[in-house]
């Protein structure tokens, strides 16, 4: 338990009304979770405004309220802290309350459109293999050592994140690897954290429903690197045309990785097959279990991070050569009829293109690629026709289907995808709103030597329809359809 004065350390306030010596035992952003002794932080969200629930928080036992605007009715026994930005305040307050756990560990943040989960997961596996107790904060799962904690967001809210980092530190984690989404950076969830390193994967068309313009999206990613301290390192993919932009204003030590240009960490693909990648990494030939050019970049990002963190290159490459990717990332199974099924999280045009181009390189002569592709509801609509266009250009057959339609009508989403198809694309495409039926159809169309890609959901074990999450696992469904086909 701390006093309000303790958790206000170094936080600029507009107005403080009440006794800053009041004891605070908990922090909450959700008024429903407030109990006696809680400090409630009212945040303006996309769906609701926490300021509307200040009264409810007080009823539930809040002793202090952080807000951007004081409520019309101010209660005498409650301390009100008016700040300019409650999202920023929440991150700084959480850091003070949980005793700045990020400064007691080596925290590495991975940002970019694609590859964040894979890079974070492989780093976690690598450093665990190097003998460290590690933490992982990712889209798929959070981990403290070997303990798995289900993930609900790519990056948790600032309070949950600091609480999680404190637990990691208290339980002996020395290294923590965290995905840093653009939403999290923009919403100050990573503000106030002490990063030992930042890694940039790439940037492509995504989240424009939230950021509105691509330029704003780039600026948000860049902000993460701008805020790194001089004792940290900033590692960027120099082959990405915005890779160098990320380093422009950073105080951190600048490092680069590349497949095609000069860089601190240089790779070259010698062989790409279903058995894995053979690469030169800084002139050392290594066989990796990961597949595809996109994973070659992920390998270089991991290698560059480890070397920048002071690890031995030979030992890093030895362990790295044995590691597999994150769940739902180019996850493949082979049927008894020799049809290959691949489940991948690819949900942006660029990620879909990367996966399909890799599949095109792997398929046997005469083999076909059948892609099952959907787009999420209540998300960036501009990418829908582009996703369908990419799928049609790089596949023999395309089945357009539901992803997570959320509150939207799946038929409308599919029609918006169909708008990206030219005459040739329309001849290749079938539209089936039921995702399970779409996978079944893809399997029924496939012959020996064909490859089926089921894209968009990857590790997810649910499908969200009208606010309800129903169990749905692409890999499970694909295996079920293979078994039915082989009976």
C-alpha positions as CSV (number, residue, x, y, z in Angstrom):
1,X,0.0,0.0,0.0
2,X,1.2,3.5,-0.9
3,X,0.1,7.0,-0.3
4,X,-1.3,9.0,-3.1
5,X,1.7,11.4,-2.7
6,X,4.0,8.4,-3.4
7,X,2.3,7.5,-6.7
8,X,2.1,11.1,-7.8
9,X,6.0,11.4,-7.9
10,X,7.1,13.2,-11.1
11,X,3.5,13.3,-12.5
12,X,2.4,16.8,-13.6
13,X,-1.1,17.7,-12.3
14,X,-3.5,20.4,-13.3
15,X,-5.2,20.4,-10.0
16,X,-5.2,18.4,-6.8
17,X,-8.3,18.5,-4.6
18,X,-8.0,16.7,-1.2
19,X,-5.4,15.0,1.0
20,X,-2.5,13.5,-1.0
21,X,-1.6,11.5,2.1
22,X,-4.6,9.1,1.6
23,X,-3.6,5.4,1.4
24,X,-4.0,3.7,-1.9
25,X,-4.1,-0.1,-2.1
26,X,-5.0,-0.7,-5.8
27,X,-5.3,1.0,-9.2
28,X,-8.2,0.4,-11.6
29,X,-9.3,1.6,-15.0
30,X,-12.6,-0.3,-14.7
31,X,-15.1,1.1,-12.2
32,X,-16.7,-2.4,-11.8
33,X,-13.4,-3.6,-10.4
34,X,-13.0,-0.8,-7.8
35,X,-13.1,-1.7,-4.1
36,X,-12.2,0.1,-0.9
37,X,-8.9,2.0,-1.1
38,X,-8.7,2.0,-4.9
39,X,-7.5,4.9,-7.0
40,X,-9.7,5.0,-10.1
41,X,-8.3,6.4,-13.4
42,X,-10.9,7.7,-15.8
43,X,-9.8,7.1,-19.4
44,X,-11.6,8.2,-22.6
45,X,-11.8,5.0,-24.7
46,X,-13.1,4.4,-28.2
47,X,-16.3,2.8,-26.9
48,X,-16.9,4.4,-23.5
49,X,-15.5,7.3,-21.4
50,X,-14.3,6.5,-17.9
51,X,-15.4,9.9,-16.7
52,X,-19.0,8.7,-17.0
53,X,-18.3,6.1,-14.4
54,X,-16.5,8.2,-11.7
55,X,-19.7,8.2,-9.6
56,X,-19.9,4.4,-9.8
57,X,-16.2,4.1,-8.8
58,X,-16.8,6.3,-5.8
59,X,-19.8,4.2,-4.8
60,X,-17.6,1.1,-5.0
61,X,-15.0,2.5,-2.6
62,X,-12.5,4.6,-4.6
63,X,-10.5,7.0,-2.4
64,X,-8.9,8.9,-5.3
65,X,-10.0,9.7,-8.8
66,X,-7.7,10.7,-11.7
67,X,-9.5,12.7,-14.4
68,X,-9.0,15.1,-17.2
69,X,-12.2,17.0,-16.2
70,X,-13.5,17.3,-12.7
71,X,-17.0,15.9,-12.2
72,X,-19.9,18.3,-11.6
73,X,-20.5,16.7,-8.2
74,X,-17.3,16.6,-6.1
75,X,-17.4,14.6,-2.9
76,X,-15.5,15.9,0.1
77,X,-14.0,12.7,1.3
78,X,-12.6,11.8,-2.2
79,X,-9.3,13.1,-3.6
80,X,-9.5,14.3,-7.2
81,X,-6.4,14.5,-9.3
82,X,-6.9,16.5,-12.5
83,X,-4.3,15.7,-15.2
84,X,-3.9,16.7,-18.9
85,X,-3.9,13.1,-20.2
86,X,-5.2,10.2,-18.0
87,X,-3.7,7.6,-20.4
88,X,-0.2,9.0,-19.8
89,X,-0.9,9.5,-16.1
90,X,-2.1,5.8,-15.8
91,X,1.3,4.6,-17.1
92,X,3.3,6.9,-14.9
93,X,1.2,6.2,-11.8
94,X,1.4,2.4,-12.4
95,X,5.2,2.7,-12.7
96,X,5.3,4.4,-9.3
97,X,2.8,2.1,-7.7
98,X,4.5,-1.1,-8.8
99,X,8.0,0.3,-8.1
100,X,9.2,0.6,-11.7
101,X,9.8,-3.2,-12.3
102,X,11.1,-2.6,-15.9
103,X,14.2,-0.9,-14.4
104,X,15.0,-4.1,-12.5
105,X,15.0,-6.4,-15.6
106,X,16.2,-6.3,-19.2
107,X,13.1,-5.4,-21.2
108,X,13.0,-5.6,-25.0
109,X,10.2,-4.2,-27.1
110,X,9.3,-5.5,-30.5
111,X,7.2,-3.3,-32.8
112,X,6.2,-3.4,-36.5
113,X,3.3,-4.6,-38.6
114,X,4.3,-8.2,-39.1
115,X,6.6,-10.6,-37.2
116,X,6.2,-9.1,-33.6
117,X,4.9,-12.4,-32.1
118,X,7.4,-14.6,-33.9
119,X,10.4,-12.4,-32.9
120,X,9.2,-12.1,-29.3
121,X,8.5,-15.8,-28.9
122,X,11.8,-16.9,-30.5
123,X,13.7,-14.4,-28.3
124,X,11.9,-15.9,-25.2
125,X,12.9,-19.4,-26.3
126,X,16.4,-18.5,-27.2
127,X,17.2,-16.7,-23.9
128,X,15.6,-19.5,-22.0
129,X,17.9,-21.8,-23.8
130,X,20.8,-19.6,-22.9
131,X,20.0,-20.2,-19.2
132,X,18.0,-17.2,-18.3
133,X,14.6,-17.1,-16.6
134,X,12.5,-15.1,-19.1
135,X,9.1,-13.4,-19.4
136,X,7.0,-13.1,-22.6
137,X,4.3,-10.6,-23.3
138,X,2.7,-11.5,-26.7
139,X,-0.5,-11.8,-28.7
140,X,-0.6,-15.5,-28.2
141,X,0.3,-15.8,-24.5
142,X,2.1,-14.2,-21.6
143,X,4.7,-16.3,-19.8
144,X,6.6,-16.1,-16.5
145,X,9.3,-18.7,-16.9
146,X,7.3,-21.8,-17.9
147,X,4.0,-20.5,-16.4
148,X,1.5,-19.6,-19.1
149,X,-0.9,-16.7,-18.6
150,X,-3.5,-16.3,-21.4
151,X,-3.2,-13.0,-23.4
152,X,-6.2,-10.8,-24.0
153,X,-4.4,-7.9,-25.9
154,X,-1.2,-7.6,-27.9
155,X,0.0,-5.3,-25.1
156,X,-1.9,-5.2,-21.8
157,X,-3.1,-1.9,-20.3
158,X,-0.5,0.1,-18.4
159,X,-1.6,-1.0,-14.9
160,X,-1.9,-4.7,-15.9
161,X,1.5,-4.5,-17.7
162,X,3.3,-3.0,-14.7
163,X,1.7,-5.5,-12.4
164,X,2.8,-8.3,-14.7
165,X,6.3,-7.0,-15.0
166,X,6.6,-6.7,-11.2
167,X,5.5,-10.3,-10.9
168,X,8.1,-11.4,-13.5
169,X,10.8,-9.5,-11.6
170,X,9.8,-10.9,-8.2
171,X,9.8,-14.4,-9.6
172,X,13.3,-14.1,-10.9
173,X,12.9,-13.2,-14.6
174,X,16.0,-11.3,-15.8
175,X,14.9,-10.8,-19.5
176,X,11.4,-10.0,-20.8
177,X,10.4,-9.8,-24.4
178,X,7.3,-7.8,-25.3
179,X,5.3,-7.0,-28.4
180,X,4.6,-3.3,-28.6
181,X,1.6,-2.6,-30.8
182,X,0.9,0.8,-32.3
183,X,-2.3,1.0,-30.3
184,X,-0.3,0.5,-27.1
185,X,2.3,3.1,-28.0
186,X,-0.3,5.6,-28.9
187,X,-2.3,4.9,-25.8
188,X,0.7,5.3,-23.5
189,X,0.6,1.7,-22.3
190,X,4.4,1.5,-22.8
191,X,5.1,5.1,-21.4
192,X,7.5,5.2,-18.5
193,X,8.9,1.7,-19.1
194,X,12.7,1.3,-19.1
195,X,13.7,-0.6,-22.3
196,X,17.1,-2.2,-22.8
197,X,16.4,-2.5,-26.5
198,X,13.8,-1.8,-29.2
199,X,13.4,-3.9,-32.4
200,X,11.6,-2.9,-35.6
201,X,10.4,-5.6,-38.0
202,X,8.6,-3.8,-40.8
203,X,5.7,-1.5,-41.5
204,X,2.8,-2.1,-44.0
205,X,-0.9,-1.3,-44.4
206,X,-2.7,-2.0,-41.1
207,X,-4.8,-0.4,-38.4
208,X,-5.9,2.5,-40.5
209,X,-9.3,2.2,-38.9
210,X,-7.5,3.4,-35.7
211,X,-4.7,5.7,-37.0
212,X,-6.6,7.1,-40.0
213,X,-3.5,7.8,-42.1
214,X,-0.4,5.7,-42.9
215,X,1.8,8.7,-41.9
216,X,0.3,8.8,-38.4
217,X,0.8,5.0,-38.1
218,X,4.5,5.4,-39.0
219,X,4.9,8.3,-36.5
220,X,3.4,6.2,-33.7
221,X,5.9,3.4,-34.4
222,X,8.8,5.9,-34.6
223,X,7.8,7.4,-31.2
224,X,8.7,4.2,-29.5
225,X,12.3,4.5,-30.8
226,X,12.4,8.3,-30.1
227,X,11.8,7.5,-26.4
228,X,14.5,4.9,-26.0
229,X,17.3,5.9,-23.6
230,X,21.0,6.2,-24.6
231,X,21.9,3.1,-22.7
232,X,19.5,1.0,-24.9
233,X,20.0,-0.2,-28.5
234,X,17.6,0.3,-31.4
235,X,17.7,-2.5,-34.0
236,X,15.9,-2.0,-37.4
237,X,15.2,-3.8,-40.6
238,X,17.1,-1.7,-43.0
239,X,15.6,-3.4,-46.0
240,X,12.2,-1.9,-45.1
241,X,12.0,1.6,-46.7
242,X,10.9,3.1,-43.3
243,X,13.5,1.1,-41.4
244,X,16.0,4.0,-41.3
245,X,13.2,6.5,-40.3
246,X,12.8,4.6,-37.0
247,X,16.4,5.5,-36.1
248,X,16.4,9.2,-37.1
249,X,15.9,10.7,-33.6
250,X,16.7,7.9,-31.2
251,X,19.3,8.4,-28.5
252,X,19.9,4.6,-28.4
253,X,22.8,2.8,-30.1
254,X,21.7,2.2,-33.7
255,X,21.9,-1.3,-35.2
256,X,20.7,-2.7,-38.5
257,X,19.8,-6.1,-40.0
258,X,19.3,-7.0,-43.7
259,X,19.1,-9.6,-46.4
260,X,19.8,-7.3,-49.3
261,X,22.0,-4.4,-48.2
262,X,25.0,-3.8,-45.9
263,X,24.1,-4.1,-42.2
264,X,25.4,-5.0,-38.8
265,X,23.6,-8.3,-39.0
266,X,23.6,-9.6,-42.6
267,X,21.8,-12.6,-43.8
268,X,21.6,-14.5,-47.1
269,X,19.2,-17.3,-48.0
270,X,21.0,-20.3,-49.5
271,X,18.0,-22.7,-49.4
272,X,14.3,-22.4,-48.6
273,X,12.3,-25.6,-48.2
274,X,9.7,-27.3,-46.0
275,X,12.6,-28.7,-44.0
276,X,13.6,-25.2,-43.2
277,X,16.0,-22.4,-44.2
278,X,19.7,-22.7,-44.9
279,X,21.2,-19.2,-44.4
280,X,24.5,-17.3,-44.1
281,X,24.3,-15.2,-41.0
282,X,27.3,-12.8,-40.8
283,X,29.1,-15.3,-43.1
284,X,28.3,-18.3,-40.9
285,X,26.2,-21.1,-42.6
286,X,23.4,-22.3,-40.4
287,X,20.3,-24.5,-41.0
288,X,17.1,-23.2,-39.3
289,X,13.8,-25.0,-38.7
290,X,11.9,-21.9,-39.7
291,X,10.6,-21.5,-43.3
292,X,10.4,-18.5,-45.7
293,X,12.0,-15.2,-46.4
294,X,9.8,-13.5,-43.8
295,X,11.2,-15.8,-41.2
296,X,14.8,-15.1,-42.4
297,X,14.1,-11.5,-41.3
298,X,12.7,-12.7,-38.0
299,X,15.9,-14.8,-37.5
300,X,18.1,-11.8,-38.2
301,X,16.1,-9.7,-35.8
302,X,16.5,-12.3,-33.0
303,X,20.2,-12.8,-33.8
304,X,20.8,-9.0,-33.8
305,X,19.0,-8.6,-30.5
306,X,21.0,-11.3,-28.8
307,X,24.3,-10.0,-30.0
308,X,23.4,-6.5,-29.1
309,X,22.5,-7.8,-25.6
310,X,26.1,-9.2,-25.3
311,X,25.5,-12.9,-26.0
312,X,28.0,-15.2,-27.8
313,X,27.2,-15.5,-31.5
314,X,28.2,-19.2,-31.8
315,X,26.0,-20.2,-28.9
316,X,23.1,-18.0,-30.1
317,X,23.2,-19.6,-33.6
318,X,23.4,-23.1,-32.1
319,X,20.3,-22.7,-30.1
320,X,18.5,-20.6,-32.7
321,X,19.0,-23.4,-35.3
322,X,16.8,-25.7,-33.1
323,X,13.9,-23.4,-32.4
324,X,10.4,-23.3,-33.9
325,X,8.1,-20.4,-34.5
326,X,5.1,-19.2,-32.4
327,X,1.8,-21.1,-32.6
328,X,-0.2,-20.3,-35.7
329,X,2.7,-18.9,-37.6
330,X,3.3,-21.0,-40.8
331,X,2.0,-24.0,-38.8
332,X,1.8,-26.9,-41.3
333,X,0.4,-30.5,-41.3
334,X,0.5,-33.1,-44.1
335,X,-2.4,-35.4,-44.8
336,X,-2.1,-39.1,-45.7
337,X,-3.0,-38.1,-49.3
338,X,0.1,-35.8,-49.2
339,X,-1.9,-32.6,-49.2
340,X,-0.1,-29.9,-47.1
341,X,-2.3,-27.7,-44.9
342,X,-0.8,-24.4,-43.5
343,X,-2.4,-22.3,-40.8
344,X,-1.0,-18.7,-40.6
345,X,-2.0,-15.5,-38.8
346,X,-1.5,-13.5,-41.9
347,X,-4.2,-10.8,-41.7
348,X,-2.6,-7.9,-43.7
349,X,-2.0,-7.8,-47.4
350,X,1.8,-7.8,-47.0
351,X,1.8,-10.8,-44.6
352,X,-0.5,-12.7,-46.9
353,X,1.7,-12.0,-49.8
354,X,4.8,-13.1,-47.9
355,X,3.2,-16.4,-46.9
356,X,1.8,-17.1,-50.4
357,X,5.0,-16.3,-52.1
358,X,6.8,-18.6,-49.7
359,X,4.3,-21.4,-50.4
360,X,4.7,-20.8,-54.2
361,X,8.4,-21.5,-53.8
362,X,7.8,-24.7,-51.7
363,X,5.1,-26.4,-53.8
364,X,6.0,-29.2,-56.1
365,X,5.8,-28.8,-59.9
366,X,2.2,-29.1,-60.9
367,X,1.0,-28.6,-57.4
368,X,-1.7,-25.9,-56.7
369,X,-2.2,-23.4,-53.9
370,X,-5.7,-23.1,-52.5
371,X,-6.1,-20.1,-50.1
372,X,-8.9,-19.7,-47.6
373,X,-8.9,-16.0,-46.6
374,X,-11.2,-13.7,-44.6
375,X,-11.1,-10.2,-43.1
376,X,-12.1,-9.1,-39.6
377,X,-15.2,-7.0,-39.0
378,X,-15.0,-3.6,-37.3
379,X,-11.4,-3.2,-38.6
380,X,-9.6,-1.5,-41.4
381,X,-12.0,-1.8,-44.4
382,X,-9.5,-0.5,-46.9
383,X,-7.4,-3.7,-46.9
384,X,-10.3,-6.0,-47.7
385,X,-10.2,-5.7,-51.5
386,X,-6.4,-5.8,-51.4
387,X,-6.4,-9.0,-49.4
388,X,-8.6,-10.7,-52.0
389,X,-6.5,-9.3,-54.9
390,X,-3.3,-10.7,-53.3
391,X,-4.9,-14.1,-52.6
392,X,-6.2,-14.4,-56.2
393,X,-2.9,-13.3,-57.8
394,X,-0.8,-15.8,-55.8
395,X,-3.2,-18.8,-55.6
396,X,-4.8,-21.3,-58.0
397,X,-8.1,-21.2,-56.1
398,X,-9.4,-18.7,-53.5
399,X,-12.2,-19.2,-51.0
400,X,-13.3,-15.9,-49.4
401,X,-14.9,-16.5,-46.0
402,X,-15.5,-15.1,-42.5
403,X,-12.6,-14.2,-40.1
404,X,-13.9,-12.6,-36.9
405,X,-17.0,-10.7,-38.3
406,X,-17.6,-9.2,-34.9
407,X,-20.6,-6.8,-35.3
408,X,-20.6,-6.8,-39.1
409,X,-22.5,-9.0,-41.6
410,X,-20.0,-11.5,-43.0
411,X,-21.7,-11.3,-46.4
412,X,-21.0,-7.5,-46.5
413,X,-17.3,-8.1,-45.6
414,X,-17.0,-10.7,-48.3
415,X,-18.6,-8.4,-50.9
416,X,-16.1,-5.7,-50.0
417,X,-13.3,-8.2,-50.5
418,X,-14.7,-9.3,-53.9
419,X,-14.4,-5.7,-55.1
420,X,-10.7,-6.2,-55.4
421,X,-11.0,-9.1,-57.9
422,X,-10.5,-8.6,-61.6
423,X,-12.1,-11.0,-64.1
424,X,-9.4,-13.6,-63.8
425,X,-9.6,-13.4,-60.0
426,X,-13.4,-13.8,-60.0
427,X,-13.0,-17.1,-62.0
428,X,-10.7,-18.4,-59.3
429,X,-12.8,-17.3,-56.3
430,X,-15.6,-19.0,-54.3
431,X,-17.4,-17.1,-51.5
432,X,-18.5,-19.2,-48.5
433,X,-19.4,-17.3,-45.4
434,X,-19.3,-20.3,-43.0
435,X,-15.5,-20.7,-42.2
436,X,-15.7,-24.4,-41.4
437,X,-17.5,-25.0,-44.7
438,X,-14.9,-23.0,-46.5
439,X,-12.0,-25.1,-45.1
440,X,-14.0,-28.3,-45.9
441,X,-14.4,-27.0,-49.5
442,X,-10.7,-26.3,-49.8
443,X,-9.8,-29.8,-48.7
444,X,-12.3,-31.3,-51.1
445,X,-10.8,-29.4,-54.0
446,X,-7.2,-30.4,-53.2
447,X,-5.2,-33.2,-54.8
448,X,-1.9,-34.9,-54.0
449,X,0.8,-32.3,-53.9
450,X,-1.5,-29.3,-53.4
451,X,-1.0,-26.8,-50.5
452,X,-3.9,-25.3,-48.6
453,X,-3.4,-22.0,-46.8
454,X,-6.0,-21.1,-44.1
455,X,-5.1,-17.5,-43.3
456,X,-6.1,-14.8,-40.8
457,X,-6.6,-16.4,-37.4
458,X,-3.5,-18.4,-36.7
459,X,-3.3,-19.1,-33.0
460,X,-6.8,-17.9,-32.2
461,X,-9.1,-20.6,-30.7
462,X,-12.4,-18.7,-31.3
463,X,-14.5,-16.9,-33.9
464,X,-16.2,-13.7,-32.7
465,X,-19.7,-13.1,-34.0
466,X,-21.9,-10.3,-32.7
467,X,-19.8,-9.9,-29.6
468,X,-19.8,-13.7,-28.8
469,X,-16.7,-15.8,-29.0
470,X,-17.4,-19.3,-30.1
471,X,-14.8,-22.0,-30.1
472,X,-13.0,-22.2,-33.5
473,X,-9.5,-23.5,-34.2
474,X,-8.3,-23.4,-37.9
475,X,-5.8,-26.2,-37.3
476,X,-8.3,-28.4,-35.5
477,X,-10.9,-27.9,-38.4
478,X,-8.2,-28.5,-41.0
479,X,-7.2,-31.8,-39.3
480,X,-10.8,-32.8,-39.0
481,X,-11.4,-32.3,-42.7
482,X,-8.3,-34.2,-43.6
483,X,-9.5,-37.2,-41.5
484,X,-13.0,-37.1,-43.2
485,X,-11.4,-37.0,-46.6
486,X,-9.2,-40.0,-45.9
487,X,-12.0,-42.3,-44.5
